[in-house]
Amino acid sequence: MPHHISRRNLLGGFGAAAGVLSLGGLSLRQTMAADGKAPLVVQVTFSGGWDTQLTLDPRSNIDFADPEGTIYPAYDLAATGDPLILDALADTNGTGVFTDGPSGMTFGPSIPASLRAMASDLCLVRGVDMGTLTHAVGKRYFLTGKFPRGLSANGSSLGTRVAYEGLGTGSRMPPAIPNLVIGMETYNEGLDASISGVAISDFEDMEDLVNALRPETLLAPGAAEAVEAYLDRVTCGELRADGAKKVTTFEASRLSAAILSSGALWSSFDLEGNPDLLAGLLSHFGVADFASLDSQRKKSYGAAMLACQALASGTSHAVSLEVVDGLDTHDEEWQTEHSANLRVGFEAVAGLLSFLKNTPDGSGVLLDRTVVLVTSDFAREPKLNPRGGRDHHLASSCLVAGMNIQGGKVVGATTDDTFGSMTIDPRSGSPSGRGMLIRPTDIHATVLEAMGLGWDHLGNQTPQLIPAMLKA
């Protein structure tokens, strides 16, 4: 006999696998059922390999002033393309190193004041052992948390994993675009196809994706409700056939497609049609007029604003975005382009964090349920090569903020002789001769732990948690 089951109850079977919260022993499903909210993630990529001396792991331009030394910040040369570095040198008595926050965190001269002002919210992880000097490998290692197979990604992207865990449970509906990917690659290995990344480049692509394709073909409200009621009827036979979740998957895909094609989502992204929405977003980036921005800022800020709206509107549980490209500066373009590009990228990160920190979300703000992870392929060498640029370097850094992440914290370090990765005590985050080397795998495990998600899928990488990154 026909058996009516609501769309919401049907979708409750989606994504049955879940991790376990280490605090309190509650499963993620129990936790999300209690407040109806899934954790969110934003993964930000700086493509090409960033100079960490200019940003997250600086050295004094006075103490390391020898061009022939193994570490040479050369901040004055980097000012060729970024005159704001001259202001940074003047403001720091020539060192180029800013000290901010309650724990005395240090930042390089390419980090904008807007991000330094958030020092108490940030966890800086230094001395990350990338294990590769190949762009594709380093980028994909940080995307999935698993070392690639040759040049091919191994496993699913972090956004895909979080989107999978956050699919509809209890009375919640899955978002229309669980996993939004802006200007970068994404991977899904063995997880439900419905949470594969939806790739776009900019707001124009988003308009094409979520605007009604043919509004004249949309059903009138009464007819639409009748069709919806009919489609919500599921027979006993269909339920018996749902052992492999085929019916569930179909229903979720159908619902997402219906929402996208209706055009209902566009109002959350229509910046031209909603000047107040645009102005509110831009206020977090410290600008008043989007049209006045240069092309690089339009690209970087635009990607960050898309991420903001996707999370705030409930359109997505996971957003991955590339804010800067072209950082692979082996020649003199390191002096003329690298710092300026870094600065724009970190301005975009600061605007994104400001939005998440100041946007209400029930009893808290969006940042309380979002982890933001900012990475690059690897670092650049601490000294200049004969061509006036910097080559690739293994010891990199990353920035983490948000849900259950300890702010105002520096974890890990690099040496003052070769800029090499140092082993750390994972509980304190301080260098220790008998500790662990930090790898992207360990960072993935730790941010998943912060979100209350499992990380067994990283098991073949022997991940280790870094408790120093987590709130007590």
C-alpha positions in Angstrom: 0.0 0.0 0.0 1.2 3.5 -0.6 3.0 5.0 2.4 3.3 8.7 2.7 6.7 9.9 4.0 7.6 13.5 4.2 10.5 14.8 2.1 12.2 15.9 5.3 12.0 12.4 6.9 13.1 10.8 3.8 16.2 13.0 3.6 17.0 12.1 7.3 18.7 9.0 6.0 21.2 10.9 4.0 24.8 10.5 4.9 24.5 8.1 7.8 28.2 7.9 8.5 29.3 10.5 11.0 32.2 11.2 13.2 32.1 11.5 17.0 32.7 14.6 19.0 35.6 14.1 21.4 34.0 16.5 23.9 31.0 14.9 25.6 30.9 11.8 23.4 27.9 13.1 21.3 27.7 12.0 17.7 27.7 14.7 15.2 24.2 13.6 14.2 22.9 14.0 17.8 24.6 17.4 18.0 23.1 18.7 14.8 19.7 17.3 15.6 19.8 19.3 18.9 20.3 22.7 17.2 19.4 22.0 13.6 22.7 23.3 12.3 25.6 21.7 10.6 29.2 22.9 10.9 30.4 25.1 8.0 33.9 25.3 6.4 35.7 27.8 4.1 38.9 26.7 2.5 40.9 29.6 1.0 43.8 28.9 -1.4 46.6 31.2 -2.5 47.8 29.5 -5.7 51.5 29.3 -6.6 53.3 29.1 -3.3 53.4 32.1 -1.0 56.3 33.9 0.7 55.7 33.2 4.4 58.4 35.8 5.5 56.2 38.5 4.0 53.1 37.1 5.7 52.7 34.5 8.4 56.3 33.7 9.5 58.4 36.9 9.3 62.0 37.6 10.1 63.5 41.0 11.0 64.8 42.9 8.1 67.5 44.2 10.4 68.7 41.0 12.1 68.8 39.1 8.7 70.2 41.9 6.5 72.9 39.9 4.8 72.0 39.2 1.1 74.3 36.2 1.2 72.7 34.7 4.3 70.5 31.7 4.4 67.6 33.8 5.4 67.1 37.2 3.8 63.7 38.9 4.1 64.6 41.6 1.5 61.5 43.6 2.5 62.9 46.8 1.0 63.2 45.0 -2.4 59.7 43.7 -2.2 58.5 47.3 -1.8 59.3 47.8 -5.5 55.8 46.5 -6.3 54.2 47.2 -2.9 55.1 50.6 -1.5 53.0 49.9 1.6 56.0 47.8 2.8 57.9 51.1 3.2 55.2 52.2 5.6 55.5 48.9 7.4 59.3 49.3 7.8 58.8 52.8 9.1 56.1 51.6 11.6 58.3 48.7 12.9 61.6 50.5 13.4 63.0 48.9 10.2 62.2 45.3 11.1 59.1 44.9 8.9 57.7 42.6 11.6 54.4 43.6 13.2 53.5 42.3 16.7 49.8 42.1 17.4 47.4 40.4 19.7 47.5 39.3 23.3 50.1 36.6 22.7 52.5 38.8 20.8 51.8 37.2 17.4 54.0 38.4 14.6 53.0 39.2 11.0 55.0 40.1 8.0 54.7 43.5 6.2 52.3 42.1 3.5 49.6 41.4 6.0 47.1 44.2 6.0 46.1 46.0 9.2 42.5 44.7 8.7 43.7 41.1 9.3 46.3 42.0 12.0 43.4 43.6 14.0 41.9 40.1 14.2 44.9 38.5 15.8 42.9 37.3 18.8 40.8 35.2 16.5 43.6 33.7 14.5 45.7 30.5 14.9 48.9 30.7 12.9 50.5 27.3 12.1 54.2 27.5 11.1 56.7 25.1 10.0 54.2 22.8 8.1 56.2 20.1 6.4 54.7 20.0 2.9 56.8 17.0 1.8 56.9 18.3 -1.8 58.1 21.1 -4.0 55.6 20.3 -6.8 52.6 22.7 -7.1 50.0 20.2 -8.0 51.0 17.9 -5.1 51.3 20.6 -2.5 47.9 22.2 -3.5 46.1 18.8 -3.5 47.7 17.7 -0.3 46.2 20.6 1.5 42.9 20.2 -0.3 42.3 16.6 0.8 44.6 16.1 3.8 46.1 13.1 2.0 49.4 13.0 0.1 48.5 12.7 -3.6 49.0 9.6 -5.8 51.7 10.9 -8.1 50.1 14.2 -9.2 46.5 13.0 -8.7 44.5 13.9 -5.7 44.1 11.3 -3.0 40.7 11.4 -1.4 38.0 14.1 -1.2 38.4 17.8 -0.7 37.8 19.1 2.8 34.7 21.0 1.5 33.3 17.8 0.1 33.9 15.9 3.3 32.2 18.6 5.4 29.3 18.9 2.9 28.8 15.1 3.1 28.7 15.1 6.9 26.3 18.1 6.9 23.6 16.6 4.7 20.0 16.6 5.9 19.4 15.0 9.3 16.4 15.1 11.5 14.1 18.0 10.5 16.8 19.8 8.5 17.0 20.1 4.8 20.2 19.9 2.9 21.4 23.2 1.3 20.7 23.8 -2.4 24.5 23.8 -3.2 26.1 21.9 -0.4 29.6 22.4 -1.7 30.4 25.6 -3.6 33.8 25.9 -5.3 35.0 29.3 -6.6 37.8 29.4 -9.1 39.6 26.2 -8.0 39.6 22.5 -8.2 37.7 20.0 -6.0 37.5 16.3 -5.5 35.0 13.6 -4.5 36.3 10.1 -4.0 33.7 7.6 -3.0 31.2 10.0 -1.4 27.7 10.8 -2.5 27.6 12.4 -5.9 25.1 15.0 -4.7 27.8 16.8 -2.6 30.4 17.0 -5.3 31.7 20.6 -5.7 29.7 22.9 -7.9 32.4 25.0 -9.7 31.9 28.6 -10.6 34.2 31.6 -11.3 32.3 34.7 -10.2 29.0 36.4 -9.6 28.1 36.0 -13.3 28.4 32.3 -13.1 26.4 32.3 -9.9 23.6 34.2 -11.7 23.6 31.6 -14.4 23.4 28.8 -11.8 20.7 30.1 -9.5 18.6 32.3 -11.7 15.4 31.0 -13.2 16.3 29.8 -16.7 12.7 30.2 -18.1 10.5 32.0 -15.6 7.5 31.7 -18.0 7.6 27.9 -17.6 7.3 28.0 -13.8 4.1 26.6 -12.3 1.6 28.8 -10.5 1.8 28.5 -6.7 -1.2 26.2 -6.4 -0.1 23.9 -9.2 3.4 23.8 -7.8 2.2 22.8 -4.3 0.0 20.0 -5.9 3.0 18.6 -7.8 5.2 18.8 -4.7 2.6 16.9 -2.7 2.4 14.2 -5.4 6.1 13.8 -5.5 6.3 13.6 -1.7 4.4 10.3 -1.9 6.8 7.4 -1.6 5.5 3.8 -2.0 6.5 0.8 0.1 8.2 -0.6 -2.9 10.3 2.5 -3.3 11.3 2.3 0.3 12.3 -1.3 0.0 14.4 -0.4 -3.0 16.2 2.4 -1.0 18.7 0.1 0.7 21.5 1.7 -1.3 19.9 5.1 -0.8 19.0 5.5 -4.5 15.6 7.0 -3.8 17.1 9.2 -1.1 19.8 10.4 -3.5 17.3 11.0 -6.3 15.0 13.0 -4.0 17.8 15.2 -2.8 19.1 15.8 -6.3 15.6 16.6 -7.5 14.9 19.1 -4.7 18.2 20.9 -5.2 17.6 21.1 -9.0 14.1 22.5 -8.3 15.4 25.1 -5.9 18.2 26.2 -8.3 15.9 26.4 -11.4 13.2 28.4 -9.5 15.4 31.4 -9.2 14.6 31.8 -5.6 18.2 31.9 -4.5 19.3 34.8 -6.7 18.0 37.4 -4.3 20.9 36.5 -2.0 23.5 37.1 -4.7 21.9 39.9 -6.8 24.3 42.7 -5.8 23.3 45.0 -8.7 19.6 44.7 -7.8 20.2 45.2 -4.1 22.6 48.1 -3.4 22.1 47.7 0.4 23.3 44.1 0.2 26.4 45.2 -1.7 27.1 48.1 0.6 26.8 45.8 3.6 29.3 43.3 2.2 31.8 45.9 1.1 31.8 47.5 4.6 33.6 44.4 5.8 36.2 44.9 3.2 36.7 48.6 4.0 35.6 49.9 0.6 32.5 51.8 -0.5 32.5 51.3 -4.3 33.1 47.9 -5.9 33.4 49.5 -9.4 36.4 51.6 -8.2 38.5 48.5 -7.3 41.3 47.2 -9.5 40.8 43.9 -11.4 42.7 41.8 -8.8 40.7 43.2 -5.9 37.4 42.7 -7.8 38.4 39.0 -8.3 39.6 38.4 -4.8 36.9 40.4 -2.9 34.2 39.0 -5.3 35.1 35.4 -4.5 35.2 36.2 -0.7 31.8 38.0 -0.9 30.3 35.0 -2.8 31.5 32.8 0.1 30.0 35.1 2.6 26.6 35.0 0.9 26.6 31.3 0.3 27.1 30.7 4.0 24.8 33.4 5.4 21.9 32.5 3.1 22.2 28.8 3.9 22.9 28.0 0.3 26.1 26.0 1.1 27.7 24.2 4.0 31.2 24.3 2.4 32.9 26.9 0.2 36.3 26.6 -1.3 37.8 29.6 -3.1 41.0 30.8 -4.7 41.7 34.4 -3.8 45.1 34.9 -5.5 47.0 33.2 -8.4 50.4 34.0 -9.9 52.5 33.6 -6.8 55.1 31.4 -8.4 57.7 34.2 -8.6 61.2 32.7 -9.4 62.4 35.9 -11.0 62.3 39.6 -10.4 58.4 39.5 -10.4 58.9 38.5 -6.8 60.0 42.1 -6.2 57.3 43.7 -8.4 54.2 41.5 -7.9 54.4 39.0 -5.1 53.8 41.2 -2.0 51.0 43.2 -3.7 49.2 40.0 -4.7 49.6 38.6 -1.2 48.2 41.8 0.4 45.0 41.7 -1.8 44.5 38.1 -0.9 44.8 38.7 2.8 42.5 41.7 2.5 39.9 39.4 1.1 40.5 36.9 3.9 40.1 39.7 6.5 36.8 40.8 4.9 35.5 37.3 4.9 36.4 36.8 8.6 34.9 40.2 9.5 31.6 39.2 7.9 31.5 35.8 9.6 32.4 37.4 12.9 29.7 40.0 12.7 26.8 38.2 11.1 24.3 36.8 13.6 23.4 33.1 13.4 20.8 32.3 16.0 22.4 32.6 19.5 25.9 33.4 18.1 27.6 34.4 14.9 28.5 32.5 11.7 32.1 32.2 12.8 31.1 30.2 15.8 30.0 27.3 13.5 32.5 27.9 10.7 36.2 26.8 10.3 38.2 28.9 8.0 41.4 27.3 6.6 43.8 29.4 4.5 46.7 27.7 2.7 49.0 27.7 -0.3 50.9 25.1 -2.3 54.1 25.5 -0.1 56.4 28.3 0.8 59.2 30.2 -1.0 62.9 29.9 -0.2 64.1 32.2 2.6 66.9 33.6 0.4 66.8 35.2 -3.0 68.1 33.3 -6.0 70.5 34.8 -8.6 67.6 36.0 -10.6 66.2 38.2 -7.8 63.3 35.9 -7.0 62.6 33.0 -4.6 62.3 29.3 -5.4 60.2 26.6 -3.7 60.6 25.7 0.0 59.2 22.8 2.1 58.4 24.6 5.4 55.1 26.5 4.9 52.5 28.0 7.1 48.7 28.2 7.3 46.0 30.3 9.0 43.0 28.8 10.8 40.1 30.5 12.6 36.6 29.8 13.7 34.7 27.0 15.4 36.6 25.6 18.4 39.9 27.0 17.1 42.1 28.7 19.6 42.6 32.3 18.6 45.7 34.5 19.4 47.8 31.4 19.1 51.0 30.5 17.2 51.6 26.8 16.7 54.9 25.5 15.3 58.0 27.3 14.1 60.9 27.4 11.6 64.6 27.6 12.4 66.6 30.7 12.3 69.4 29.1 10.3 67.7 27.3 7.3 64.0 28.2 7.8 63.3 24.5 8.2 60.4 22.9 10.0 60.8 22.3 13.7 59.2 19.5 15.7 56.7 20.6 18.2 54.9 19.5 21.4 51.3 19.1 20.0 49.8 20.1 23.3 51.6 23.4 23.7 52.4 24.1 20.0 55.9 25.0 21.0 59.1 23.6 19.5 60.2 20.3 21.1 63.1 18.1 20.1 61.1 15.0 20.8 57.8 16.2 19.3 56.0 15.9 15.9 56.5 17.5 12.6 53.2 19.2 11.5 51.8 18.0 8.1 48.7 19.0 6.2 47.2 15.6 7.3 47.5 16.7 11.0 45.9 20.0 10.3 42.9 18.4 8.5 42.4 16.0 11.4 42.5 18.8 13.9 40.0 21.1 12.0 37.7 18.2 11.5 37.9 17.5 15.2 37.1 21.1 15.9 33.9 20.7 13.8 33.0 17.5 15.6 33.6 15.4 12.5 35.4 12.1 12.1 38.8 11.9 10.4 39.1 8.1 10.0 39.4 8.6 6.2 42.9 10.0 6.9 44.0 6.8 8.7 46.5 5.7 6.1 48.4 9.0 6.7 48.7 8.3 10.5 47.3 11.7 11.4 48.0 13.3 14.8 45.8 15.8 16.5 47.3 19.2 17.5 45.4 20.0 20.7 47.2 23.4 20.9 45.1 24.6 17.9 41.8 23.8 19.8 40.0 25.6 22.5 40.2 23.9 25.8 
